[in-house]
Amino acid sequence: MHAPALRLAVPSDATPVAVMSRALVEDGLPGWSWDPQRVERAIRARDTCVLVAAHGSAIGGFAIMNFGDTQAHLSLLAVLPSQQRKGIGTRMMAWLEESALVAGIEKINLELRANNQAAREFYRALGFVESASLPGYYQGYEAALRMTRDIRRQISNRMG
Ligand SMILES: CC(C)(COP(=O)(O)OP(=O)(O)OC[C@H]1O[C@@H](n2cnc3c(N)ncnc32)[C@H](O)[C@@H]1OP(=O)(O)O)[C@@H](O)C(=O)NCCC(=O)NCCS
């Protein structure tokens, strides 16, 4: 099958995105932080971008990024296990970084579960660096690692 297309999420995507968050990102944590209502609020919010990689309504991956004035925060990113290691995560990040550059963002921050080695490798491969360790970040239950990428370097690379 050909690669999924990237598009902005619509409200009917909220439940499949939330279900993927619960299964792939929040697995084993108490509660359901990104439930369908919260994802739908993010889809409708003007300062948040919910991106999906999909064949029509069949979602294979998604990302949620909040845009501030000069910094953006990647809240969630996941790709279905059957579609991982095919470059979908990288394509979604490139799409979001391009949007962030156009919006005047200087830095992208994110947190991931400290024991999530695969995601750590993924973000490192994209040029993110570890900037802080945050004990008890997830509902006082589990530690997080903060990673950061200065995307202004990308601009100077392109102009140089
Ligand atoms: C992290 C995640 C989004 C990566 O998505 P993906 O589409 O599989 O990533 P890509 O195919 O673009 O991978 C790009 C590179 O990242 C690195 N990488 C990705 N997954 C990796 C893994 N499991 N182990 C080691 N390195 C990995 C590799 O360098 C890879 O390049 P390669 O395949 O040529 O070796 C995906 O593994 C995922 O959804 N995991 C579960 C949810 C999660 O942990 N989300 C992040 C925290 S919110």
The ligand as a Gaussian input file, in Angstrom:
#p B3LYP/6-31G(d) Opt

LIG

0 1
 C        8.626000       6.956000      18.175000
 C        7.772000       6.656000      16.927000
 C        6.714000       7.742000      16.761000
 C        8.688000       6.645000      15.674000
 O        7.876000       6.596000      14.499000
 P        8.360000       5.836000      13.163000
 O        7.441000       6.234000      12.059000
 O        8.500000       4.397000      13.429000
 O        9.812000       6.488000      12.969000
 P       10.686000       6.555000      11.611000
 O       10.393000       5.384000      10.738000
 O       10.501000       7.904000      11.019000
 O       12.176000       6.414000      12.234000
 C       13.223000       7.344000      11.962000
 C       14.467000       6.918000      12.712000
 O       14.268000       7.000000      14.141000
 C       14.994000       5.940000      14.794000
 N       14.059000       4.974000      15.374000
 C       12.732000       4.892000      15.169000
 N       12.193000       3.876000      15.890000
 C       13.222000       3.307000      16.547000
 C       13.313000       2.195000      17.419000
 N       12.234000       1.452000      17.780000
 N       14.528000       1.867000      17.927000
 C       15.636000       2.584000      17.581000
 N       15.611000       3.655000      16.737000
 C       14.411000       3.998000      16.239000
 C       15.813000       5.266000      13.679000
 O       17.034000       5.991000      13.567000
 C       14.916000       5.495000      12.466000
 O       15.602000       5.397000      11.245000
 P       15.785000       3.926000      10.542000
 O       14.446000       3.254000      10.548000
 O       16.279000       4.280000       9.164000
 O       16.792000       3.190000      11.402000
 C        7.111000       5.255000      17.028000
 O        8.093000       4.295000      17.401000
 C        5.951000       5.192000      18.030000
 O        4.828000       5.526000      17.699000
 N        6.222000       4.698000      19.259000
 C        5.158000       4.545000      20.258000
 C        4.646000       5.897000      20.765000
 C        5.779000       6.771000      21.282000
 O        6.693000       6.299000      21.966000
 N        5.712000       8.080000      20.962000
 C        6.755000       9.040000      21.333000
 C        6.594000       9.582000      22.689000
 S        5.172000      10.640000      22.829000

